[in-house]
Amino acid sequence: MKVRDDVAEFFDRFATASDGAGFHPTLLTLDPVSVTPVTREQVVASLPKRKEFFAGLGISGMTLDSLDESPVDEQHTLVRSTWRLERTESSTVPEGTIFASTYLLRRVDGEWQIVVYLNHQDLRALISA
């Protein structure tokens, strides 16, 4: 993982948080089929539905697999990541499935926040492949 310590620490917290603390109050989410401006509250409200969707496929969670950072300026950094799916025994998802995401982080009051969240795959299409 090629990232600065404070960015790695941000992702350590983000990987286990469920309260939306890592997201800016307003952000942009993207995937291959949509571009959507959302609020932090909308992201937090969607987390239980996302968890339920994954549970139905036998996915119990995701583990951060890799990070690669490209600083943009003093206030912004671009971080590419991969996430490994944690499967249950009954999962229909292929072993070793990885999700790739890219984040644009902005430093706000000394803390990193996600302002752009890009899923490189359409999650539903990837799972059904």
Disulfide bonds with the S-S distance in Angstrom:
none
